[in-house]
Amino acid sequence: MINSVEMRRSIRKYKDKAVPNESIIQIMENARLAPSGSNTQPWHFIVVKEEVTKQKIAEISHNQKWMLSAPVFIVCIADIRSRIKEEVELRLDENSPEEEVKQIIRDTSIEQW
C-alpha cells in the first residue's frame, strides 16, 4: 500500500485510442467494490464520451484542458446525505430504541453537519 502511494503520479496525457466498454465496466465495478462507511456505497458513475459534454466538464473543473485528451470520462457522484437519511429512517421504522438512533447518527456523522 505504501508503495502504491509513493509511486502515485498524475496522468496528463492519454493515448488517442478508444477504451473498450468491457474495460469501462470493469473499472466501474472495481470502484463500486471500494469500501464505504457503513457500506453505504453512495456513489453513482456516469460515463461521458461526447466531446461537447467533456468540454463542459473540463471548463467547470478549473478549465483543465488536458482532460480533453482522455477518450472517456468516468464521473463519480455521491449523495451521502440522502443515503444516511434513508438509513436513519429505516432504523426508525423498525421501532429502534432512541439510544440506537442516536448511535446511528453518531456513526454516520450527521451531527457534524
For each residue, the residues with C-beta under 8 A, 3 or more apart:
1: 4 5
2: 5 6
3: 6 7
4: 1 7 8
5: 1 2 8
6: 2 3
7: 3 4
8: 4 5
9:
10:
11: 14
12: 66
13: 66 69
14: 11 69 70 71
15: 71
16: 69 71
17: 71
18: 71
19: 23 24 71 72
20: 23 24
21: 24 25
22: 25 26
23: 19 20 26 27
24: 19 20 21 27 28 47 72 74
25: 21 22 28 29
26: 22 23 29 30
27: 23 24 30 31 74
28: 24 25 31 32 45 47 74
29: 25 26 32 33
30: 26 27 33 34
31: 27 28 34 43 45 74 76
32: 28 29 41 43 45
33: 29 30
34: 30 31
35: 39
36: 39 40 41 42 43
37: 40 107 108
38: 87 107 108
39: 35 36
40: 36 37 80 83 84 87 108
41: 32 36 83
42: 36 78 79 80 82 83
43: 31 32 36 76 77 78
44: 76 77 78
45: 28 31 32 74 75 76 77
46: 74 75 77
47: 24 28 72 73 74 75
48: 53 54 57 72 73 74 75
49: 54 71 72 73
50: 53 54
51: 54 55 68
52: 55 56
53: 48 50 56 57
54: 48 49 50 51 57 58 67 68 70 73
55: 51 52 58 59 68
56: 52 53 59 60
57: 48 53 54 60 61 67 73 75
58: 54 55 61 63 64 65 67 68
59: 55 56 63
60: 56 57
61: 57 58 64 67
62:
63: 58 59
64: 58 61 67
65: 58 68
66: 12 13 69
67: 54 57 58 61 64 70 73
68: 51 54 55 58 65
69: 13 14 16 66
70: 14 54 67 73
71: 14 15 16 17 18 19 49
72: 19 24 47 48 49
73: 47 48 49 54 57 67 70
74: 24 27 28 31 45 46 47 48
75: 45 46 47 48 57
76: 31 43 44 45
77: 43 44 45 46
78: 42 43 44
79: 42 82 83
80: 40 42 83 84
81: 84 85 113
82: 42 79 85 86
83: 40 41 42 79 80 86 87
84: 40 80 81 87 88 108 109 110
85: 81 82 88 89
86: 82 83 89 90
87: 38 40 83 84 90 91 104 108
88: 84 85 91 92 101 104 105 108 110
89: 85 86 92 93
90: 86 87 93 94
91: 87 88 94 96 100 101 104
92: 88 89 95 96 101
93: 89 90
94: 90 91
95: 92
96: 91 92 100 101 104
97: 100 101
98: 101 102
99: 102 103
100: 91 96 97 103 104
101: 88 91 92 96 97 98 104 105
102: 98 99 105 106
103: 99 100 106 107
104: 87 88 91 96 100 101 107 108
105: 88 101 102 108 110 111
106: 102 103 109 111
107: 37 38 103 104
108: 37 38 40 84 87 88 104 105
109: 84 106 112 113
110: 84 88 105 113
111: 105 106
112: 109
113: 81 109 110
